[in-house]
Amino acid sequence: MLRIGNELHGVLLDDWWPKSGTGGMCCNTFWNLNGGQRYDLGTFAEWEKKWTPQWTTLLGVRNDVVWMNTGNVQGYNANYDAEAAAFNNKDRQHTDVDFDATALARYQADLWTTYEGGYSMKTRAPSLYERYTWSTGKMAAEMNGWFGDGNFYTGNNNLKPETAHTLSVTYNLHDAGSYKDGGGDGDWALKITPYYSYVEDYIDVRRCAPSDTKMMMMTNCKGYVPAGQTTTTNLNLTSGGVELVYVNQDAQIFGADLYGRMPLLRSDEYGKFSLVGIAGYDRGMNLTSGGNLYHMMPLNAKLSLQHKLGNWSSTAELVMVSNKDVVESVRNELQTPGYALVNMRSSYQWGQVRFDLGVENLFNQQYYSPLGGAYLGDQAAGNAGWRDLGSFTPLAGAGRNVYAGVTIKF
């Protein structure tokens, strides 16, 4: 089987902030991105071959040509002129030629055992915001933080694409019926997939230093610094928000995914009961700085008791997440405690109509998602606002949530 194709993606983006008042946001429109352009022309080919009933291979290659550019910018007032001029004088046109490759081999040892092994190379060009956001001014930089962590981000026109090289293997033990019928839900299965990735030019961040500042404003590269402290404090803060600049560094990510399924009971009277479990673990390390990577999920698992009787399908689910204590210090990433949640849901299929009813976080457990970001609201009565705080707390997860729905197919 040979698959070939092309695709073209285009993004045009203007991002501006109107002037406001007579203070720091006076007197011009702030152009964060002016006429941003990003086009991606992709071409791919994939060849899948079944050599014998046991052996299957898949080979794929892909090329993406990414064109990026943006226009001149300006700040609210003269305080921004130096940085705006420095950005406008740069050559901002980029053409990235990215390559991907995939090689996979699958061996069906018998009716119950399957082995897979593969290598992939995946390349990603920087986004418009990663390359073209230009101001190290505290207010402007905090507006470009889409991570929900309270930090301030400034782009880097010199960023290169990142390339991940990944090796993985899969051991899949399953019932013979699942193999014969081409997969399906099967009666029982056990699958484990460890993997390792080395990422060249990983797009990460470093802390903004006074030498990065082109403006005359005293707020540059300071993070949440108490009054009277110097700009170098941004390099040493251990809590709260800090100013960051995107950079290319090398990294590695390794981990494993586990999936299991087993039948518990099957009868015409009571229906089919099954137990399904998944678990995963990720660990990321910045090989350039020696620190941890940001936004890595700790050990987590989900155990589901599933029931099916006629048109009824129901699930009772236990979600377990361990404490997150391996965090990235550059962003002052927050630690979170472990937790367990119970979810329940049920559905009934009536012809072309399906009715759904469920409840998430059944016991209204207080918890904090490891990837949920920081709470940036006022944390004390009379506080002037989140940007004046020296530290954050994790954002609390949702409480008990009951939902219902109807789906009609026609």
C-alpha positions as CSV (number, residue, x, y, z in Angstrom):
1,M,0.0,0.0,0.0
2,L,1.5,3.3,-1.1
3,R,0.1,6.6,0.2
4,I,1.3,9.9,-1.2
5,G,-0.1,13.4,-0.7
6,N,0.4,17.2,-0.3
7,E,-1.1,19.7,2.0
8,L,-0.8,23.5,2.4
9,H,-1.5,25.4,5.6
10,G,-1.5,29.2,5.8
11,V,-1.8,31.5,8.8
12,L,-2.1,35.3,8.6
13,L,-2.0,37.0,12.0
14,D,-2.3,40.6,13.3
15,D,-2.0,41.1,17.0
16,W,-2.4,44.6,18.3
17,W,-3.3,46.2,21.6
18,P,-5.2,49.6,21.6
19,K,-3.8,52.5,23.6
20,S,-5.4,53.2,26.9
21,G,-5.2,56.1,29.3
22,T,-2.3,58.4,29.9
23,G,0.1,56.1,31.6
24,G,2.3,53.2,30.3
25,M,-0.3,52.3,27.7
26,C,-0.3,55.7,26.0
27,C,-0.1,56.9,23.3
28,N,0.1,54.6,20.3
29,T,-1.4,51.3,19.3
30,F,1.0,48.5,20.4
31,W,1.8,46.2,17.5
32,N,2.7,42.8,18.9
33,L,2.5,41.0,15.5
34,N,2.0,43.1,12.4
35,G,1.2,41.2,9.2
36,G,2.5,37.8,10.5
37,Q,2.6,35.1,7.9
38,R,3.3,31.4,8.2
39,Y,2.9,29.0,5.3
40,D,3.6,25.3,5.4
41,L,3.7,23.2,2.2
42,G,4.0,19.5,3.1
43,T,4.7,16.5,0.8
44,F,4.7,12.9,2.1
45,A,5.0,9.3,1.0
46,E,4.3,6.2,3.0
47,W,4.8,2.6,1.9
48,E,3.2,-0.3,3.9
49,K,4.1,-3.9,3.0
50,K,3.0,-7.2,4.4
51,W,5.9,-9.5,3.5
52,T,4.5,-12.6,5.2
53,P,1.5,-13.3,7.5
54,Q,3.9,-12.5,10.4
55,W,5.9,-9.6,9.1
56,T,4.7,-6.1,8.2
57,T,6.8,-3.0,7.6
58,L,6.0,0.7,7.2
59,L,8.4,3.3,5.8
60,G,7.5,7.0,5.5
61,V,9.1,10.3,4.6
62,R,7.8,13.8,4.7
63,N,9.1,17.2,3.7
64,D,7.7,20.5,5.0
65,V,8.8,23.9,3.6
66,V,7.8,26.6,6.1
67,W,7.9,30.3,5.1
68,M,7.5,32.9,7.8
69,N,7.7,36.7,7.9
70,T,6.2,39.7,9.7
71,G,6.0,43.5,9.4
72,N,7.4,46.4,11.4
73,V,6.2,46.9,15.0
74,Q,5.8,49.7,17.4
75,G,5.2,50.2,21.1
76,Y,2.8,52.3,23.2
77,N,5.3,55.2,23.5
78,A,8.9,56.2,23.3
79,N,10.0,53.8,26.0
80,Y,9.6,51.0,23.5
81,D,11.3,52.7,20.6
82,A,14.8,51.1,21.1
83,E,13.5,47.6,21.1
84,A,11.0,48.2,18.2
85,A,13.8,49.7,16.1
86,A,16.1,46.8,16.8
87,F,13.4,44.3,15.8
88,N,12.4,46.3,12.6
89,N,16.0,46.4,11.5
90,K,16.4,42.6,11.6
91,D,15.9,40.3,8.6
92,R,12.7,38.6,9.7
93,Q,12.0,36.4,6.7
94,H,12.7,32.7,7.3
95,T,12.4,29.6,5.2
96,D,12.7,26.3,7.1
97,V,13.1,23.0,5.2
98,D,12.0,20.3,7.6
99,F,12.2,16.5,7.1
100,D,10.3,13.7,8.9
101,A,10.9,10.0,8.6
102,T,9.3,6.9,10.0
103,A,10.4,3.2,10.0
104,L,8.2,0.6,11.7
105,A,8.4,-3.2,11.8
106,R,5.7,-5.5,13.2
107,Y,6.1,-9.2,13.9
108,Q,3.1,-11.4,14.7
109,A,4.8,-14.3,16.5
110,D,1.6,-16.3,17.0
111,L,-2.1,-15.7,17.6
112,W,-1.4,-14.2,21.0
113,T,1.8,-12.2,20.7
114,T,2.8,-9.2,18.6
115,Y,6.0,-7.2,18.6
116,E,6.6,-3.7,17.2
117,G,9.7,-1.6,16.9
118,G,10.3,1.7,15.2
119,Y,12.2,4.9,14.7
120,S,10.8,8.3,13.9
121,M,12.3,11.7,13.1
122,K,9.9,14.6,13.5
123,T,10.7,18.3,12.9
124,R,8.8,21.4,14.0
125,A,9.4,24.9,12.9
126,P,8.9,27.7,15.5
127,S,5.5,29.5,15.7
128,L,4.9,33.1,15.0
129,Y,4.8,34.0,18.7
130,E,8.0,32.0,19.5
131,R,9.9,33.9,16.8
132,Y,8.4,37.3,16.5
133,T,7.2,38.6,19.9
134,W,9.7,41.3,20.5
135,S,9.4,43.3,23.7
136,T,11.1,42.5,27.0
137,G,8.9,45.1,28.7
138,K,7.3,43.4,31.7
139,M,3.7,44.2,30.7
140,A,4.2,43.3,27.0
141,A,6.0,40.0,27.9
142,E,3.3,38.9,30.3
143,M,0.7,39.3,27.6
144,N,2.5,36.7,25.6
145,G,2.4,33.9,28.2
146,W,-0.1,31.3,26.9
147,F,1.2,28.6,29.3
148,G,-1.0,29.7,32.2
149,D,2.0,29.8,34.5
150,G,2.2,33.6,35.2
151,N,5.6,33.9,33.5
152,F,6.5,36.5,30.8
153,Y,7.7,35.4,27.4
154,T,9.7,37.1,24.6
155,G,10.3,35.7,21.2
156,N,13.6,35.0,19.4
157,N,14.1,35.8,15.7
158,N,17.1,33.4,15.6
159,L,15.2,30.3,16.6
160,K,15.8,27.1,14.6
161,P,13.4,24.2,14.1
162,E,13.5,21.4,16.7
163,T,14.0,17.8,15.6
164,A,13.0,14.8,17.7
165,H,14.5,11.3,17.1
166,T,12.4,8.7,18.8
167,L,13.0,4.9,19.3
168,S,10.1,2.8,20.7
169,V,9.2,-0.9,21.1
170,T,5.8,-2.5,21.8
171,Y,5.1,-5.8,23.3
172,N,1.4,-6.8,22.8
173,L,-0.1,-9.9,24.3
174,H,-3.7,-10.4,23.4
175,D,-6.4,-13.0,22.9
176,A,-6.5,-15.0,19.7
177,G,-9.9,-13.7,18.8
178,S,-8.7,-10.1,18.8
179,Y,-6.1,-11.0,16.2
180,K,-8.4,-13.0,14.0
181,D,-11.1,-10.4,13.8
182,G,-8.7,-7.6,13.1
183,G,-8.5,-6.0,16.5
184,G,-11.8,-4.9,18.1
185,D,-12.1,-4.6,21.8
186,G,-11.0,-8.2,22.4
187,D,-11.5,-10.2,25.6
188,W,-8.1,-9.5,27.1
189,A,-4.9,-7.7,26.1
190,L,-1.6,-6.4,27.7
191,K,0.5,-3.8,25.8
192,I,3.6,-2.0,27.0
193,T,5.5,0.6,25.0
194,P,8.7,2.1,26.3
195,Y,10.3,4.9,24.3
196,Y,13.2,7.3,24.2
197,S,13.5,10.7,22.3
198,Y,16.5,12.9,21.7
199,V,15.5,16.4,20.6
200,E,17.9,18.6,18.8
201,D,17.4,22.3,19.1
202,Y,14.5,21.8,21.5
203,I,12.6,25.1,21.8
204,D,12.9,25.9,25.4
205,V,13.5,29.1,27.4
206,R,16.2,30.8,29.5
207,R,15.7,33.7,31.9
208,C,15.9,37.2,30.5
209,A,19.0,39.1,31.7
210,P,19.7,42.8,31.8
211,S,21.9,42.4,28.7
212,D,18.7,41.4,26.7
213,T,17.1,44.8,27.4
214,K,16.9,47.4,24.7
215,M,14.4,49.7,26.4
216,M,15.0,52.3,29.1
217,M,12.2,51.0,31.3
218,M,13.2,49.8,34.8
219,T,10.7,47.0,34.7
220,N,12.6,45.0,32.1
221,C,13.9,41.5,32.9
222,K,12.8,41.8,36.6
223,G,10.0,39.3,37.0
224,Y,8.0,39.8,40.2
225,V,10.8,41.7,41.9
226,P,10.1,43.5,45.2
227,A,10.7,47.2,45.2
228,G,14.3,48.2,45.5
229,Q,15.8,45.0,44.1
230,T,17.9,45.0,40.9
231,T,17.1,43.6,37.5
232,T,19.6,40.7,38.1
233,T,17.1,39.3,40.6
234,N,15.2,37.8,37.6
235,L,18.0,35.3,37.3
236,N,17.7,34.2,40.9
237,L,14.0,34.2,41.8
238,T,12.8,30.8,43.1
239,S,9.0,31.6,43.1
240,G,6.5,33.7,41.2
241,G,6.7,34.8,37.6
242,V,10.0,35.5,35.7
243,E,10.8,37.0,32.3
244,L,11.9,34.4,29.7
245,V,13.4,34.3,26.2
246,Y,12.9,31.4,23.8
247,V,16.1,29.5,22.9
248,N,17.2,26.3,21.2
249,Q,18.7,23.7,23.5
250,D,19.1,19.9,23.4
251,A,16.8,17.6,25.4
252,Q,15.8,14.1,26.0
253,I,12.4,12.6,26.9
254,F,11.8,9.0,27.9
255,G,8.9,7.0,29.4
256,A,6.5,4.2,28.9
257,D,2.8,3.6,28.3
258,L,0.9,0.5,29.6
259,Y,-2.5,-0.8,28.5
260,G,-4.4,-3.8,29.9
261,R,-7.8,-5.3,29.4
262,M,-9.4,-8.4,31.0
263,P,-13.0,-9.8,31.1
264,L,-14.7,-10.2,34.5
265,L,-18.1,-11.6,33.7
266,R,-20.2,-12.4,30.7
267,S,-23.8,-13.6,30.8
268,D,-27.0,-13.1,28.9
269,E,-28.7,-11.9,32.1
270,Y,-26.2,-9.5,33.5
271,G,-24.3,-8.5,30.4
272,K,-20.5,-8.1,29.9
273,F,-18.2,-6.7,32.6
274,S,-14.6,-5.8,31.7
275,L,-11.7,-4.2,33.5
276,V,-9.5,-1.8,31.5
277,G,-6.4,0.0,32.7
278,I,-3.9,2.4,31.3
279,A,-0.8,4.0,32.8
280,G,1.9,6.3,31.7
281,Y,5.1,7.9,32.8
282,D,7.2,10.7,31.2
283,R,10.5,12.2,32.2
284,G,12.2,15.1,30.3
285,M,15.6,16.5,30.8
286,N,17.3,19.6,29.3
287,L,20.7,18.3,28.2
288,T,22.1,21.8,27.7
289,S,21.2,23.3,31.1
290,G,21.0,20.0,33.0
291,G,17.6,20.8,34.4
292,N,14.2,19.2,34.0
293,L,11.8,19.8,31.1
294,Y,8.6,21.8,31.7
295,H,5.1,20.4,31.7
296,M,6.0,16.7,32.1
297,M,3.2,14.5,33.4
298,P,4.1,12.4,36.5
299,L,3.2,8.7,36.9
300,N,-0.6,8.4,36.3
301,A,-3.1,5.7,35.7
302,K,-6.8,5.1,34.9
303,L,-8.7,2.0,35.9
304,S,-12.2,1.5,34.4
305,L,-14.9,-1.0,35.1
306,Q,-16.9,-1.3,32.0
307,H,-20.4,-2.8,31.6
308,K,-22.4,-3.5,28.5
309,L,-25.9,-5.0,28.4
310,G,-28.0,-4.6,25.2
311,N,-28.1,-1.0,24.3
312,W,-26.8,0.1,27.7
313,S,-23.1,1.0,28.2
314,S,-21.7,2.1,31.6
315,T,-18.3,2.9,33.0
316,A,-17.0,3.5,36.6
317,E,-13.6,5.1,36.4
318,L,-10.8,5.7,38.9
319,V,-8.2,8.3,37.9
320,M,-4.9,8.3,39.9
321,V,-2.1,10.8,39.6
322,S,1.1,10.8,41.7
323,N,2.6,13.9,43.2
324,K,4.6,16.1,40.8
325,D,7.9,16.9,42.5
326,V,10.2,16.8,39.4
327,V,9.7,20.3,38.1
328,E,11.5,22.9,35.9
329,S,13.3,25.5,38.0
330,V,13.7,28.0,35.1
331,R,10.0,28.7,35.0
332,N,9.5,28.2,38.8
333,E,7.2,25.3,37.9
334,L,4.9,24.4,40.7
335,Q,4.8,21.1,42.6
336,T,1.4,19.4,43.0
337,P,0.2,16.6,45.4
338,G,-1.1,13.3,44.2
339,Y,-4.8,12.6,44.0
340,A,-7.5,10.1,43.0
341,L,-10.8,10.9,41.3
342,V,-13.9,8.8,40.6
343,N,-15.9,9.4,37.4
344,M,-19.1,7.6,36.3
345,R,-21.0,7.7,33.0
346,S,-23.7,5.7,31.2
347,S,-25.3,5.8,27.8
348,Y,-28.3,4.3,26.1
349,Q,-28.5,3.8,22.3
350,W,-32.0,3.9,20.9
351,G,-31.9,3.6,17.2
352,Q,-30.2,6.8,15.8
353,V,-30.4,8.5,19.2
354,R,-28.0,8.2,22.1
355,F,-28.6,9.4,25.6
356,D,-25.7,10.2,27.9
357,L,-25.5,10.9,31.6
358,G,-22.4,11.2,33.8
359,V,-20.7,12.7,36.8
360,E,-17.0,13.7,37.0
361,N,-15.2,14.0,40.3
362,L,-18.0,12.1,42.1
363,F,-16.8,12.8,45.6
364,N,-16.0,16.5,44.9
365,Q,-12.3,15.9,45.7
366,Q,-10.0,18.9,46.0
367,Y,-7.1,18.4,43.6
368,Y,-4.5,20.2,41.5
369,S,-3.7,18.9,38.0
370,P,0.1,18.7,37.4
371,L,-0.4,20.4,34.0
372,G,-3.1,22.8,35.2
373,G,-0.9,25.9,35.5
374,A,-0.9,28.5,38.2
375,Y,-3.7,30.4,40.0
376,L,-3.1,34.1,39.0
377,G,-6.0,35.7,40.9
378,D,-5.8,37.8,44.1
379,Q,-4.8,35.5,46.9
380,A,-5.3,37.9,49.8
381,A,-7.8,40.6,50.7
382,G,-6.6,44.0,49.6
383,N,-3.9,42.6,47.3
384,A,-3.2,45.0,44.4
385,G,-3.4,42.2,41.8
386,W,-1.8,39.0,40.7
387,R,1.1,40.7,38.9
388,D,2.3,42.1,42.3
389,L,2.5,38.7,44.0
390,G,5.8,37.1,44.7
391,S,4.5,33.5,44.5
392,F,1.7,31.5,43.0
393,T,-0.3,28.4,44.0
394,P,-1.4,25.6,41.6
395,L,-4.8,26.1,39.9
396,A,-7.4,23.9,41.5
397,G,-9.2,21.3,39.4
398,A,-12.9,21.3,38.8
399,G,-15.3,20.1,41.4
400,R,-18.2,17.7,41.0
401,N,-19.7,18.1,37.5
402,V,-22.9,16.4,36.4
403,Y,-23.8,16.4,32.7
404,A,-26.4,15.0,30.3
405,G,-26.5,14.9,26.6
406,V,-28.4,13.7,23.6
407,T,-26.8,12.7,20.2
408,I,-28.9,12.2,17.1
409,K,-27.4,10.8,13.9
410,F,-29.1,11.4,10.6
